[in-house]
Amino acid sequence: MFEKIILSRIQDSLYTNDNQFSYKAKHSTEMCIFTLKSIVDYYISSSAPVYLCYIDASKAFDRINFWNLFHRLIDRNVPVILVRFFMVWYCTQEFVVRWGKCCSTAFTTSNGVRQGVFCHCYSLMCIWTN
């Protein structure tokens, strides 16, 4: 709930490219997949070669540099008080690795965000969109 309130305050600053399909109202990655399949089918039916490039973003959440994110948020006129909030939130988080019944000692990191959190998803889009 708290994240949705924050997101509602900064959503206008988190604009994206028209080619961005995920995390947008009335958009879906299914639309993108359908378009891709249609284009490939068109060229195959014309006996033309088809070349694709795929970018694997599966580790994207693990690689977000906090300071780049904060600068991008400031550049997009997100209120400074919220950028400071994100700075405290991201920079004071601690992680623990659990393997079976064993847990590591807590440690911090200078990049990476939790997956599946609304604000983090929009943050990732903010990093990728110029």
N, C-alpha and C positions, 0 to 999 in steps of 0.2 A: 504494500500500500504506500509506504513512504517513498519508494522509488517511483511509483506512478505519479505522485505529487511533484517530485523533482522533475520528472520527465515532462509533465504538463507545463512547467515553468520555462523549460529550455527547448522545447520541441521545435519552435520556429528557427532556432539557431542551428539545429541539426539537420539542415536541408541536405539532400543527396542528389546524385545524378539521376536523370530519367531512366537510365539503364539499371538502376538498383531496384531489385524486386523484393528482397526479404526485409522484414520488419517495417513494412509500409502498409498503410490502410489501403484496402482494395487492390492489393498486389500479392503475388505469390510466386515462389520459385517454380511452381507448376506451369505458370504462364511462360516462363523463360525456357523450360524444358520442352514444352509444346512447340515454341517458336524454333528452337534448335532442331528438333525432329523434323519439322516441316521443311526447313531449309535443306537439311541433309537429304531428305526424301526427294526434294525438287532436283537437286544436282545429280543424285544417283539415277533418277529416272531419265535425266538428260545425258547419261553416260559421261558426265563431267567428273573430274577428280574432286574429292572433298578433303580439305585439310583443316584440322581442328587443333586448338591449343587449349589445354586445361590447366587451370591454376588450382592447386590443392591448398585450400585455406583451413585445413583441419587443425592446424596448430596456431591459427591466427590469434586466438585469445591468449595463448601462452607467450606471444612475442610482442604484445603492445608495450611500447616504451612509455612509461608514465609521463615523463617530461614532455615528450612530443605531443601526447594527448592534451596535457594542460595548456600548452602553447596553442594548439588547434582550437581548444575551447575559448581561449581568450581572443584569438583571431576572429572567432564567430560571434563575438559579443555576448557570450554567456556571462551573467553577472559574476563579478569577482568573488563575492561571498560563496557562491556555489562552486566555483573553481577551487577556492580554498578548502571547502568541504570535501571535494573529491581528492584534493592533495592529502588531507589528513586520513581520509578513508582508505585510499590506496597505499599510502606510505607507512601506515602503522599496522597494516594487516600482517598477521603471522600465519605461517603454514606448517602443517605437520604431515608427514608421509606415514601412512599406515600400510603395513604389509602383513597380512594375516592378523595375528594378535599383537604384533610389535608396532610401536610407534616411535618415530624419530623425535629428536628434540625440536622445539619450535625454531623457525628461521624466517627471515624476511627476504624479499626479492624486489628488484627495481623494475620488473616488467611482469606482465601476465595478469589476467583478471579471471574471476569466476565465470564459468559458462552458464548460460541460461538466465542471467540477471538482466532485466530490461535495460538499465542504464549502461551496462557493459556492452550490450549488443549495439546500442546507438553510438557508443564511444568508438567501437570498431568501425562503424560506417563513417564516422567523423574523420578518423585517421585515413581511410581509403579514399574519401572524396575530397578533391581539391577545390 
